[in-house]
């Protein structure tokens, strides 16, 4: 039975979301596309240091480190109650996107098929803050989420959604009706997913699927199969290679995640293709994606990604765990990816990811969509940065 204190905690969780009046940005102050950098993560205070995750293949109980290195038992979840202190949201539909809120211990989680966006915080039930009408009859729905780079001032959130007629970018603030930002992205029988990221200038990066039409991904006049760069009004952002076009790079098929390093050194996008799963480094000014930075012929279902100065983490929705690729100082990767959290130390299938800070990530599980869910799935979880190592020589 939920206690009264949980109701209070829910109100606290929404305090940050509801503070201030929302205003919609006019024009982004664009930077030259060759100098893209992600927006530094705004934090009010350091978030809690997470314990190492524990449980069964889907996190159904296990152990986490206790004081002095001793093991501390974690009971399996009971209904929607999860005793793992890393779990901050439970009993949601498969989560297609997550976004860490300022402060590090709270976040937003988006359900693909319902169009709901929920505020999540440890000790509180997920609280719906917006519902966007979506068409989830194909692989689309609500698939992308990103905070405004000035979220603490304007309280705006961007979402990528599939509607009855198209794919589009929407924006909303709590208590306000979601508004379209960019419409007319082609919709098809497949490959309707899209994902979002933000660069340091406040421009929104949008990765779109090819809507089942590979030729559209190569067509510079189509918004399908592209990385787009737009301002807060959905117009081409200043500094784009073609000032009259939102298109930055073409050649995507079915993107699952996009991420930028905090130091502005790199931007990445994952893509599920017919022949292999791919990770691409986004090269500004390049009309088409070049050779993949890494390829997975076994097609584990690459989804969300998290970029650090020393490594790239990629989640997979067909196999449990996270793929970690160590970056070399000389460029490229140092050897093959390592897989973590794919057994007793994991949470099953992980989809979306967002960087909280250089030590922690917010992730969402998709165990209800082809995995082995426990009673508290699907969940939003804070996990440590996978390796925490230094760039390799």
C-alpha positions as CSV (number, residue, x, y, z in Angstrom):
1,X,0.0,0.0,0.0
2,X,1.4,3.4,-1.0
3,X,2.1,5.7,2.0
4,X,1.2,9.3,2.3
5,X,4.9,10.2,2.2
6,X,5.0,8.8,-1.3
7,X,2.3,11.3,-2.4
8,X,4.4,14.1,-0.9
9,X,7.5,12.8,-2.8
10,X,5.5,12.8,-6.0
11,X,4.7,16.5,-5.5
12,X,8.4,17.2,-4.9
13,X,9.4,15.3,-8.0
14,X,7.2,17.6,-10.0
15,X,8.4,20.8,-8.3
16,X,11.2,21.3,-10.7
17,X,9.0,20.6,-13.7
18,X,6.3,23.0,-12.6
19,X,8.6,25.9,-11.6
20,X,8.4,29.0,-13.7
21,X,6.4,29.9,-16.7
22,X,7.2,28.2,-20.0
23,X,8.2,30.4,-23.0
24,X,9.0,29.1,-26.5
25,X,12.4,30.0,-28.0
26,X,12.5,32.1,-31.1
27,X,15.8,31.6,-32.9
28,X,18.8,29.6,-31.8
29,X,22.1,31.3,-31.7
30,X,23.7,29.0,-34.2
31,X,27.4,28.1,-34.2
32,X,29.4,27.0,-37.2
33,X,28.5,23.4,-37.9
34,X,32.2,22.4,-37.7
35,X,32.2,23.4,-34.0
36,X,29.2,21.5,-32.8
37,X,29.3,20.8,-29.1
38,X,26.6,19.3,-26.8
39,X,25.0,21.5,-24.2
40,X,26.8,20.9,-20.9
41,X,24.4,19.1,-18.5
42,X,22.9,21.6,-16.1
43,X,23.0,20.3,-12.5
44,X,21.8,21.9,-9.3
45,X,23.5,19.4,-7.1
46,X,25.3,16.1,-7.5
47,X,23.0,13.2,-7.7
48,X,23.3,10.2,-5.4
49,X,26.1,7.8,-6.1
50,X,24.4,4.6,-7.4
51,X,25.1,1.1,-6.1
52,X,26.3,-1.4,-8.6
53,X,23.1,-3.0,-10.1
54,X,22.1,-6.4,-9.1
55,X,19.4,-9.0,-9.8
56,X,18.6,-11.8,-12.2
57,X,18.7,-11.4,-16.0
58,X,16.0,-8.8,-15.6
59,X,17.0,-7.5,-12.2
60,X,14.7,-9.6,-10.2
61,X,16.6,-9.5,-6.9
62,X,20.3,-10.1,-6.1
63,X,23.0,-8.3,-4.4
64,X,24.5,-4.8,-4.4
65,X,27.7,-3.7,-2.6
66,X,27.3,-2.8,1.1
67,X,29.5,-1.0,3.6
68,X,33.1,-2.1,3.5
69,X,32.7,-4.0,0.3
70,X,30.3,-6.5,1.8
71,X,27.4,-7.8,-0.3
72,X,24.0,-6.5,0.5
73,X,21.0,-8.6,-0.5
74,X,18.3,-7.0,-2.6
75,X,14.9,-8.8,-2.4
76,X,13.1,-9.4,-5.7
77,X,10.4,-6.8,-6.6
78,X,7.0,-7.1,-5.1
79,X,4.5,-5.9,-7.7
80,X,5.5,-2.3,-8.6
81,X,7.8,-2.0,-5.6
82,X,11.4,-2.5,-6.5
83,X,14.0,-2.7,-3.6
84,X,16.9,-1.9,-5.9
85,X,18.0,1.7,-4.9
86,X,19.1,2.4,-8.5
87,X,15.5,2.0,-9.8
88,X,13.7,5.3,-9.9
89,X,10.6,4.4,-11.9
90,X,8.6,1.1,-12.2
91,X,5.6,-0.5,-14.0
92,X,5.7,1.5,-17.2
93,X,5.2,0.4,-20.7
94,X,8.3,-0.3,-22.8
95,X,10.3,3.0,-22.6
96,X,11.5,4.4,-25.9
97,X,13.2,7.4,-24.4
98,X,14.5,8.8,-21.2
99,X,15.8,12.3,-20.2
100,X,17.7,13.1,-17.0
101,X,16.4,16.2,-15.2
102,X,18.7,18.8,-13.6
103,X,19.9,17.5,-10.2
104,X,20.6,14.0,-11.4
105,X,18.2,11.9,-9.3
106,X,15.0,12.5,-11.3
107,X,14.1,12.1,-14.9
108,X,11.5,11.8,-17.6
109,X,10.5,8.5,-19.3
110,X,8.5,8.2,-22.5
111,X,6.3,5.2,-23.4
112,X,6.4,4.5,-27.1
113,X,2.8,3.1,-27.6
114,X,0.9,5.3,-25.2
115,X,2.5,8.7,-25.9
116,X,2.8,9.3,-22.2
117,X,5.8,11.2,-20.7
118,X,6.2,10.4,-17.0
119,X,8.3,12.1,-14.2
120,X,10.3,9.5,-12.3
121,X,12.0,9.7,-8.9
122,X,13.0,7.1,-6.3
123,X,10.2,6.4,-3.8
124,X,7.4,7.9,-6.0
125,X,5.0,6.4,-8.5
126,X,5.7,7.6,-12.1
127,X,3.7,10.8,-12.6
128,X,2.3,11.6,-16.1
129,X,3.3,15.1,-17.1
130,X,2.2,15.0,-20.7
131,X,0.4,12.8,-23.2
132,X,0.9,13.2,-26.9
133,X,-1.4,11.5,-29.4
134,X,0.6,9.0,-31.4
135,X,0.1,6.2,-34.0
136,X,2.0,3.2,-32.7
137,X,0.6,0.7,-35.2
138,X,4.0,0.4,-36.8
139,X,7.4,0.7,-35.1
140,X,6.8,4.4,-34.4
141,X,5.0,6.2,-31.6
142,X,6.8,8.3,-29.1
143,X,10.4,7.4,-29.7
144,X,12.6,10.4,-28.9
145,X,12.9,12.8,-26.0
146,X,15.3,15.7,-25.2
147,X,15.3,18.7,-22.8
148,X,15.6,22.2,-24.1
149,X,19.2,23.4,-23.6
150,X,17.7,26.1,-21.4
151,X,15.3,23.8,-19.6
152,X,15.8,25.5,-16.2
153,X,14.5,28.7,-17.7
154,X,11.9,27.6,-20.2
155,X,10.8,24.2,-18.9
156,X,10.5,22.9,-22.5
157,X,10.8,19.3,-23.6
158,X,11.1,18.1,-27.2
159,X,9.6,14.8,-28.4
160,X,9.8,12.8,-31.7
161,X,6.4,11.2,-32.5
162,X,4.6,9.3,-35.2
163,X,1.1,10.6,-36.0
164,X,-1.6,9.3,-38.3
165,X,-0.1,11.3,-41.2
166,X,3.6,11.8,-40.6
167,X,6.5,11.8,-38.2
168,X,7.2,15.0,-36.4
169,X,9.0,16.9,-33.6
170,X,6.8,18.3,-30.8
171,X,7.5,20.4,-27.8
172,X,5.7,20.8,-24.5
173,X,5.8,22.2,-21.1
174,X,3.9,20.8,-18.1
175,X,0.4,22.0,-18.2
176,X,0.6,23.2,-21.8
177,X,-0.7,21.5,-25.0
178,X,2.1,19.9,-27.0
179,X,2.9,22.0,-30.1
180,X,4.4,20.9,-33.4
181,X,7.9,22.1,-34.2
182,X,8.7,20.2,-37.4
183,X,6.1,18.3,-39.4
184,X,6.1,16.4,-42.6
185,X,8.8,13.9,-41.9
186,X,7.8,10.9,-44.1
187,X,5.9,8.1,-42.5
188,X,5.9,4.5,-43.9
189,X,5.1,0.9,-43.0
190,X,8.5,0.6,-41.1
191,X,11.4,2.6,-39.9
192,X,9.4,5.4,-38.4
193,X,11.6,5.8,-35.3
194,X,13.4,9.0,-34.6
195,X,15.7,10.2,-31.8
196,X,16.9,13.5,-30.5
197,X,19.9,15.3,-29.1
198,X,20.9,18.9,-28.5
199,X,24.1,20.7,-29.4
200,X,25.8,23.5,-27.4
201,X,24.3,26.3,-29.5
202,X,20.7,25.2,-28.6
203,X,20.1,23.6,-32.0
204,X,18.2,20.3,-31.9
205,X,19.7,17.3,-33.7
206,X,17.0,14.9,-35.1
207,X,17.8,11.5,-36.5
208,X,15.0,10.1,-38.7
209,X,14.3,6.7,-40.2
210,X,13.9,6.1,-43.9
211,X,10.1,5.2,-43.5
212,X,10.8,1.9,-45.4
213,X,12.1,3.8,-48.5
214,X,15.9,3.5,-48.8
215,X,15.9,5.9,-51.7
216,X,14.6,8.7,-49.5
217,X,17.6,8.4,-47.2
218,X,19.8,9.4,-50.2
219,X,17.5,12.2,-51.4
220,X,18.7,15.5,-50.1
221,X,15.2,16.9,-50.5
222,X,13.6,14.3,-48.2
223,X,13.6,14.5,-44.4
224,X,13.6,10.7,-44.1
225,X,16.8,8.8,-43.2
226,X,18.6,11.9,-42.1
227,X,20.3,13.8,-39.3
228,X,18.6,17.1,-39.1
229,X,19.7,20.3,-37.3
230,X,16.9,22.7,-36.4
231,X,16.2,25.7,-34.1
232,X,13.4,26.0,-31.6
233,X,10.9,26.8,-34.3
234,X,11.8,23.9,-36.5
235,X,13.8,26.0,-39.0
236,X,17.2,25.1,-40.3
237,X,19.7,26.1,-37.6
238,X,22.3,28.7,-38.3
239,X,25.6,27.1,-39.3
240,X,24.0,24.2,-41.3
241,X,26.0,23.2,-44.5
242,X,23.0,24.5,-46.5
243,X,21.5,27.4,-44.7
244,X,18.1,26.7,-46.3
245,X,18.0,23.1,-45.3
246,X,17.6,21.3,-42.0
247,X,19.4,18.3,-43.5
248,X,23.0,17.7,-42.2
249,X,23.7,14.1,-43.2
250,X,21.8,11.4,-45.0
251,X,21.9,7.6,-45.2
252,X,20.1,6.4,-42.1
253,X,17.7,3.4,-42.1
254,X,16.3,2.9,-38.6
255,X,18.1,5.0,-35.9
256,X,17.8,3.9,-32.3
257,X,20.0,6.4,-30.4
258,X,22.0,9.6,-30.8
259,X,24.5,11.1,-28.4
260,X,27.2,13.8,-28.1
261,X,30.3,13.9,-25.9
262,X,30.3,16.5,-23.1
263,X,33.5,18.0,-24.3
264,X,32.1,18.5,-27.8
265,X,34.7,16.1,-29.3
266,X,32.2,13.8,-31.0
267,X,28.6,13.0,-31.9
268,X,27.3,9.5,-32.7
269,X,24.2,7.8,-34.0
270,X,23.2,4.1,-34.0
271,X,21.3,2.5,-36.9
272,X,19.7,-0.9,-37.4
273,X,20.1,-1.9,-41.1
274,X,19.2,-5.0,-43.1
275,X,22.7,-6.4,-43.0
276,X,24.1,-5.3,-39.6
277,X,23.7,-3.0,-36.7
278,X,25.9,0.1,-37.0
279,X,27.4,2.9,-35.0
280,X,28.3,6.0,-37.0
281,X,30.4,9.0,-36.0
282,X,28.5,12.1,-37.3
283,X,30.9,14.2,-39.4
284,X,29.5,17.7,-40.0
285,X,29.4,18.8,-43.6
286,X,29.5,15.2,-45.0
287,X,26.4,14.7,-47.2
288,X,26.1,11.0,-46.5
289,X,27.1,8.7,-43.6
290,X,30.5,7.2,-44.3
291,X,31.8,3.8,-43.1
292,X,30.4,2.8,-39.7
293,X,32.7,3.3,-36.7
294,X,31.6,-0.1,-35.6
295,X,29.4,-2.8,-37.0
296,X,27.5,-5.7,-35.4
297,X,26.8,-8.5,-38.0
298,X,24.9,-10.4,-35.4
299,X,22.3,-7.5,-35.1
300,X,21.8,-7.3,-31.3
301,X,19.4,-4.4,-31.9
302,X,21.5,-1.3,-31.2
303,X,19.4,1.4,-29.5
304,X,20.4,4.2,-27.1
305,X,24.0,5.5,-26.8
306,X,26.0,7.5,-24.3
307,X,29.2,9.3,-25.3
308,X,32.1,10.0,-23.0
309,X,35.7,11.2,-23.7
310,X,37.1,7.7,-23.3
311,X,34.3,5.4,-24.4
312,X,30.9,4.9,-26.1
313,X,28.2,2.8,-24.5
314,X,25.5,1.3,-26.7
315,X,22.4,-0.5,-25.4
316,X,20.8,-3.4,-27.3
317,X,17.1,-4.4,-27.4
318,X,17.5,-7.9,-28.7
319,X,20.2,-9.0,-26.3
320,X,20.6,-8.2,-22.6
321,X,23.4,-5.8,-21.6
322,X,25.3,-2.8,-22.8
323,X,28.1,-2.8,-25.4
324,X,31.1,-0.6,-24.4
325,X,33.7,0.6,-26.9
326,X,36.9,2.2,-25.6
327,X,38.1,5.1,-27.5
328,X,41.8,5.4,-28.5
329,X,43.7,8.7,-28.2
330,X,44.8,8.2,-31.8
331,X,41.2,7.9,-32.9
332,X,38.9,4.9,-33.5
333,X,38.4,2.2,-30.9
334,X,40.8,0.1,-28.8
335,X,39.7,-3.5,-29.7
336,X,36.3,-5.1,-29.7
337,X,33.4,-3.9,-27.6
338,X,32.9,-5.5,-24.2
339,X,29.5,-6.5,-23.0
340,X,28.4,-5.6,-19.4
341,X,25.2,-6.1,-17.4
342,X,24.2,-9.1,-19.6
343,X,23.6,-11.5,-16.7
344,X,23.2,-11.5,-13.0
345,X,24.5,-7.9,-12.8
346,X,22.0,-6.5,-15.3
347,X,18.4,-5.5,-15.8
348,X,17.6,-7.5,-19.0
349,X,16.9,-5.5,-22.2
350,X,17.9,-1.8,-22.1
351,X,16.7,0.6,-24.7
352,X,17.1,4.3,-24.2
353,X,20.0,6.0,-22.4
354,X,20.9,9.6,-21.2
355,X,24.0,10.9,-19.5
356,X,23.4,12.3,-16.1
357,X,27.1,13.3,-15.6
358,X,30.5,11.8,-16.3
359,X,29.9,9.1,-13.7
360,X,26.2,8.0,-14.2
361,X,23.6,7.2,-16.7
362,X,19.8,7.1,-16.8
363,X,18.5,4.1,-18.7
364,X,15.1,2.6,-19.5
365,X,14.3,-1.1,-19.8
366,X,12.2,-2.7,-22.6
367,X,11.7,-6.2,-21.0
368,X,8.0,-6.0,-21.8
369,X,8.8,-5.9,-25.5
370,X,10.6,-9.2,-26.1
371,X,12.5,-9.7,-22.8
372,X,11.8,-11.4,-19.5
373,X,10.0,-8.8,-17.4
374,X,9.9,-8.9,-13.6
375,X,6.8,-7.5,-11.8
376,X,8.3,-4.0,-11.6
377,X,9.2,-3.7,-15.3
378,X,9.5,-1.7,-17.3
379,X,11.8,0.5,-15.2
380,X,13.9,3.7,-15.3
381,X,17.3,3.1,-13.6
382,X,20.4,5.1,-12.6
383,X,23.5,3.1,-13.4
384,X,27.3,3.8,-13.0
385,X,29.3,4.7,-16.1
386,X,30.2,1.3,-17.5
387,X,34.0,1.4,-17.4
388,X,35.2,4.7,-16.0
389,X,38.6,4.2,-17.5
390,X,40.9,6.5,-19.4
391,X,41.4,6.8,-23.1
392,X,43.6,4.1,-24.5
393,X,46.9,4.7,-26.4
